[in-house]
Amino acid sequence: MTIAPGQPFAIERPQAARSLVTAYYMIIFATALLVALGFVMVVSSHTVDALSAGDSPWAKAREQLAFIGLGLAAGFALSRVPIPKWEKPWAWVVFAATLAFQAAVLLIGESRGGNTNWLVIGNYTVQPSEFLKYGLAVWLASVLVAKARMVNDWFHLAVPALLGVALAGGLVVLGHDAGTASVIGLMAVGTLVVAGVPWHKIGLVTLGLGLAAFIEVMGDEQRRSRLRVLFDSSACEKYAECWQVDQASYALAEGGVFGQGLGASRVKWEWLSQADSDFIFAVIGAELGLMGCCVVLLLFGVLAIGLLQVVRLHPRRFAQVTVGAISCWLIGQAIVNIGMVIRVLPVIGVPLPFVSAGGSALIAGLAAIGTVIGLMRTDPDIGPFIRAKRGVVARAFGVLAPRRR
């Protein structure tokens, strides 16, 4: 393997560079398998609804393939953006654009289930808050790295970092989307940790976010009932919100160890609402069983390990913080979604990344992974290691297998 001269990281820390190349392929393979599994399960879970409505069962497949194509195109384009552009102009432009996109929801958005979080564009419905998560991740990393030596001061931490978080979360809360607001708060706290903000300040910020969440929950009867049900199972006799979690529990129980078979679950026959989106993990449990659920958990575990390796070993501070923010978003949201389905967290309506139906979440998630890949490919220290061998499979096995002498 030939590496160009003048690269101290490549020369002084070859083992770290090789570990990053391994992480690079872990991220790609885990994401690809999650997207493929998600496509199969979305088609399976939506077939009944399509037939009931007199539509083609393949219409959802074509739609999901289109979303996957758009997400891959966005991810590929962003993987070509060099790090210096992200550190200054791009992060601010992306964040401003996604903020404006979310603000438009409050003016001309569509309401569903009490939430105003969608824009209707032609024949498609777009959820701008999914793109706002992406914009906030890259922007927050940019400003925290730029003020790395000043985050001990409350003023420099608050302006503009915490103000930006409050603005993004506030716009989402105004649309009554507590689930997305929770993910934004989780991502913000995780980003502060990776950026090296003092722990006492992180604690106070977390306390403030927790207080805001408590006020938001207590101010809405539906959210109060969902929280009450989590701690008091007898309340299920009184609140309709128990229907979803009950049906999800039945689906997981009926699936057993190996599942009822792909397409054979009964829960999607209008028993479980949002079967192809928020509660798709329940359909996986019903059709693929405990083994299928374990595969999903394993893939998210591989993705998390790959992302954390980048956070730990990447030589550029901006890349570390950005990937940290994206990790907290994607992995944190996966934990929240699965916890919601298995009844250890309240129902707050967030999709399972890369697996649930929904073009906005899928495109934003693939854009985020494309950004992570770009932060590695365009780095002058890591890029040569990634390009040193030709062929994706050959490079992956070349990293994992010991070299013969």
C-alpha positions in Angstrom: 0.0 0.0 0.0 1.5 3.3 -1.1 0.6 6.5 0.8 1.6 9.9 -0.4 4.3 11.7 1.7 3.6 14.6 4.0 0.8 12.9 5.9 1.8 12.6 9.6 -1.4 10.8 10.6 -0.8 8.1 8.0 2.8 7.7 9.0 2.6 8.0 12.8 -0.7 6.3 13.4 -1.1 3.6 10.7 -3.1 1.3 13.1 -5.6 4.1 13.8 -5.9 4.7 10.0 -6.6 1.1 9.4 -9.2 1.0 12.1 -10.9 4.0 10.5 -11.0 2.2 7.2 -12.6 -0.8 8.9 -15.1 1.6 10.5 -15.7 3.1 7.0 -16.9 -0.2 5.7 -18.8 -1.1 8.8 -20.9 2.0 8.4 -21.5 1.4 4.7 -22.4 -2.3 5.0 -24.7 -1.8 8.1 -26.5 1.1 6.4 -26.9 -0.9 3.2 -28.3 -3.9 5.0 -30.7 -1.8 7.1 -32.0 0.0 4.0 -32.5 -3.4 2.2 -34.3 -4.9 5.2 -36.4 -1.8 5.5 -37.5 -2.0 1.9 -38.6 -5.6 2.3 -40.5 -4.9 5.5 -42.1 -1.7 4.3 -43.5 -3.6 1.2 -44.6 -6.5 3.4 -46.3 -4.3 6.0 -48.1 -2.1 3.5 -49.4 -4.8 1.2 -52.7 -5.3 3.1 -53.5 -1.5 3.2 -52.8 -1.3 -0.6 -55.1 -4.3 -1.4 -57.8 -2.9 0.9 -57.7 0.4 -0.9 -57.8 -1.3 -4.3 -54.2 -0.2 -5.1 -51.3 -2.1 -6.5 -49.3 -3.8 -3.8 -46.2 -2.8 -5.7 -47.0 0.9 -5.6 -45.3 1.3 -2.2 -42.3 -0.7 -3.5 -41.8 1.8 -6.4 -42.2 4.7 -4.0 -39.8 3.4 -1.5 -37.2 2.6 -4.2 -37.6 6.2 -5.4 -36.8 7.5 -1.9 -33.8 5.2 -1.6 -32.5 6.5 -5.0 -32.9 10.1 -3.8 -31.2 9.3 -0.5 -28.3 7.6 -2.2 -27.9 10.5 -4.6 -27.9 13.0 -1.8 -25.5 10.9 0.2 -23.2 10.5 -2.8 -23.2 14.3 -3.5 -22.5 15.1 0.2 -19.7 12.5 0.4 -17.8 14.7 -2.1 -17.9 17.9 -0.1 -14.4 18.5 1.5 -14.0 19.3 5.2 -13.0 23.0 4.8 -16.3 23.8 3.1 -18.3 22.2 5.9 -16.4 24.1 8.6 -17.4 27.5 7.4 -20.1 28.3 4.7 -21.9 25.0 4.1 -22.9 24.2 7.7 -24.5 27.7 8.1 -26.2 27.5 4.7 -27.7 24.1 5.3 -28.9 25.0 8.8 -30.5 28.2 7.7 -32.2 26.4 4.8 -33.6 23.6 7.0 -34.8 26.2 9.6 -36.7 28.1 6.9 -38.1 24.8 5.6 -39.4 23.9 9.1 -40.8 27.5 9.7 -42.8 27.0 6.5 -44.7 24.2 8.2 -46.2 26.7 10.7 -47.5 28.8 7.9 -48.7 26.3 5.3 -48.2 22.9 6.9 -50.6 20.0 7.2 -51.8 18.6 10.5 -52.1 14.9 11.3 -53.0 13.3 14.6 -52.6 16.7 16.4 -49.2 17.4 14.9 -48.4 20.1 12.3 -45.3 18.7 10.9 -45.8 18.1 7.1 -45.7 20.0 3.9 -47.6 18.9 0.8 -45.5 19.3 -2.3 -47.3 18.0 -5.4 -48.3 14.4 -4.8 -45.8 14.0 -1.9 -45.8 14.8 1.7 -42.5 16.1 3.2 -41.5 16.2 6.8 -39.1 19.1 7.1 -38.1 18.3 10.7 -36.2 15.3 9.5 -33.9 17.5 7.4 -33.7 20.0 10.3 -32.0 17.3 12.4 -29.4 17.0 9.7 -28.9 20.7 9.4 -28.6 21.1 13.2 -26.0 18.3 13.4 -23.5 19.8 11.0 -24.1 23.4 12.1 -23.8 22.7 15.9 -20.6 20.8 15.3 -19.3 23.7 13.2 -19.9 26.4 15.8 -18.8 24.3 18.8 -15.5 23.5 17.1 -15.0 27.2 16.1 -15.5 28.2 19.7 -13.6 25.2 21.2 -11.5 27.4 23.5 -14.4 29.4 24.7 -17.1 26.8 25.6 -16.2 27.3 29.3 -17.9 30.6 29.1 -21.7 30.6 29.2 -22.1 33.4 26.8 -20.0 31.8 24.1 -21.7 28.5 24.6 -25.1 30.0 24.4 -24.4 32.2 21.4 -25.0 30.8 18.9 -24.9 27.1 19.9 -27.7 26.9 22.5 -29.7 29.6 20.8 -29.7 27.5 17.6 -30.8 24.4 19.5 -33.6 26.3 21.1 -34.7 27.8 17.8 -34.7 24.4 16.1 -36.5 22.7 19.0 -38.9 25.5 19.4 -40.0 25.4 15.8 -40.7 21.7 16.1 -42.5 22.1 19.4 -44.7 24.7 17.9 -45.9 22.0 15.5 -46.6 19.8 18.6 -44.1 17.1 17.5 -42.7 16.1 20.9 -40.9 13.0 19.4 -38.7 14.9 17.0 -38.1 17.6 19.7 -36.9 14.8 22.1 -34.5 13.5 19.4 -33.1 17.0 18.8 -32.5 17.5 22.6 -30.8 14.1 22.8 -28.6 15.0 19.8 -27.7 18.4 21.3 -26.6 16.9 24.6 -24.5 14.2 22.9 -22.9 16.8 20.7 -21.9 18.9 23.7 -20.3 15.8 25.3 -18.2 15.0 22.1 -17.3 18.7 21.8 -15.7 18.7 25.2 -18.1 21.1 27.0 -17.6 21.0 30.8 -19.8 18.4 32.5 -21.4 20.8 34.9 -22.6 22.9 31.9 -23.9 19.8 30.1 -25.7 18.9 33.3 -27.4 22.2 33.5 -28.3 22.2 29.8 -29.8 18.7 30.2 -31.7 19.8 33.3 -33.1 22.7 31.2 -34.1 20.5 28.4 -35.7 18.0 30.8 -37.7 20.8 32.4 -38.9 22.0 29.0 -39.9 18.5 28.1 -41.8 18.1 31.4 -43.7 21.3 30.8 -44.6 20.2 27.2 -45.8 16.8 28.3 -47.8 18.1 31.3 -49.5 20.7 29.1 -51.1 18.1 26.8 -53.6 15.5 27.9 -52.7 12.9 25.2 -49.0 13.0 26.2 -49.9 12.8 29.9 -51.9 9.8 29.3 -49.2 8.1 27.3 -46.7 8.8 30.1 -49.2 7.5 32.7 -49.8 4.3 30.8 -46.0 3.6 30.8 -45.9 3.5 34.6 -49.4 2.2 35.3 -50.6 -0.7 33.1 -54.1 -0.6 34.6 -54.5 2.8 32.9 -54.8 0.9 29.6 -58.4 0.3 30.3 -59.0 4.0 30.2 -56.8 5.4 27.4 -57.0 4.6 23.7 -53.2 5.1 23.4 -52.7 1.6 24.8 -54.1 0.0 21.7 -50.9 0.5 19.7 -48.5 -0.8 22.3 -50.8 -3.7 23.1 -50.9 -4.7 19.5 -47.2 -4.3 19.2 -46.7 -6.6 22.2 -49.0 -9.2 20.7 -47.1 -9.0 17.4 -43.8 -9.6 19.1 -45.2 -12.5 21.2 -46.9 -14.2 18.1 -43.6 -14.0 16.2 -41.8 -16.3 18.7 -38.2 -17.1 17.9 -38.3 -17.6 14.1 -41.4 -15.6 13.2 -44.6 -16.4 11.3 -42.9 -15.9 8.0 -42.4 -12.9 5.7 -45.8 -11.4 4.9 -47.7 -13.8 7.2 -48.2 -11.5 10.2 -51.8 -10.7 11.2 -51.1 -7.6 13.1 -50.8 -5.5 9.9 -54.5 -6.3 9.0 -55.6 -3.0 10.4 -54.8 -4.0 13.9 -51.7 -1.9 14.3 -51.7 1.6 12.9 -48.5 3.0 11.5 -47.3 -0.6 10.9 -45.0 0.4 8.1 -43.5 3.4 9.9 -43.4 4.0 13.7 -44.2 0.4 14.6 -42.3 -1.5 11.9 -40.1 -3.2 14.5 -43.3 -4.9 15.7 -43.9 -6.3 12.2 -40.3 -7.5 12.0 -40.8 -9.3 15.3 -44.1 -10.9 14.1 -42.8 -12.0 10.7 -39.1 -12.7 11.4 -39.3 -13.4 15.1 -36.7 -12.8 17.8 -34.0 -13.7 15.3 -35.1 -10.9 12.9 -35.2 -8.4 15.8 -31.7 -9.5 16.9 -30.4 -8.9 13.3 -31.8 -5.4 13.4 -30.2 -4.7 16.8 -26.9 -6.2 15.5 -26.9 -4.0 12.4 -27.5 -0.9 14.5 -24.8 -2.1 16.9 -22.3 -2.4 14.0 -23.3 1.0 12.7 -22.9 2.5 16.2 -19.4 0.9 16.7 -18.3 2.2 13.3 -19.5 5.7 14.0 -17.9 5.8 17.5 -14.6 4.6 16.0 -14.7 7.7 13.7 -15.5 9.9 16.7 -12.6 8.4 18.6 -9.9 8.2 16.0 -10.6 10.8 13.3 -7.7 13.3 13.2 -10.0 16.3 12.5 -11.9 17.8 15.4 -14.7 19.0 13.2 -15.3 15.5 11.9 -15.3 14.0 15.4 -18.0 16.4 16.6 -20.1 16.1 13.4 -20.1 12.3 13.4 -20.8 12.4 17.2 -23.9 14.5 16.5 -25.1 12.2 13.7 -24.5 9.2 15.9 -26.6 10.6 18.7 -29.3 11.4 16.2 -29.5 8.0 14.3 -28.6 5.6 17.1 -30.5 7.6 19.7 -33.6 7.6 17.5 -33.3 3.9 16.9 -33.2 3.3 20.7 -36.2 5.5 21.2 -38.2 3.8 18.5 -37.4 0.3 19.6 -38.0 1.2 23.3 -41.4 2.6 22.3 -42.4 -0.6 20.5 -41.2 -2.9 23.4 -43.0 -0.7 25.9 -40.1 0.6 27.9 -40.5 4.2 26.6 -43.7 6.2 25.9 -45.2 6.3 22.4 -43.8 9.5 20.9 -43.9 8.7 17.2 -40.4 8.6 15.7 -39.4 6.3 12.8 -36.8 3.6 12.9 -33.9 5.0 10.9 -33.4 3.5 7.4 -36.1 0.8 8.1 -39.4 2.7 8.5 -41.4 4.0 5.6 -41.1 7.7 4.9 -39.1 9.5 2.3 -38.0 12.4 4.4 -36.4 10.3 7.2 -34.8 8.0 4.8 -33.3 10.7 2.6 -32.1 12.7 5.6 -30.5 9.6 7.2 -28.7 8.6 4.0 -27.5 12.2 3.6 -26.1 12.0 7.1 -24.2 8.8 6.3 -23.0 10.3 3.1 -21.6 13.2 5.1 -19.8 10.8 7.4 -18.3 9.0 4.5 -17.2 12.3 2.9 -15.5 13.4 6.2 -13.4 10.3 5.8 -12.9 10.1 2.1 -11.9 13.8 1.6 -9.5 13.9 4.6 -5.9 13.9 3.3 -4.8 11.5 6.1 -7.5 8.9 5.8 -8.5 9.1 2.2 -5.3 7.5 0.8 -5.9 4.4 3.0 -9.5 4.1 1.7 -8.4 4.4 -1.9 -5.3 2.3 -1.5 -6.9 -0.9 -2.7 -9.4 -1.3 -5.5 -12.8 -2.9 -5.1 -15.1 -2.5 -2.2 -15.1 -6.1 -1.1 -11.3 -6.4 -1.7 -10.7 -3.3 0.4 -12.9 -4.5 3.2 -11.3 -8.0 3.5 -7.9 -6.4 3.0 -8.4 -4.4 6.1 -9.8 -7.3 8.2 -7.5 -10.1 7.1 -3.9 -10.2 8.3 -1.3 -9.5 5.7 0.9 -12.4 4.6 4.7 -11.9 4.4 
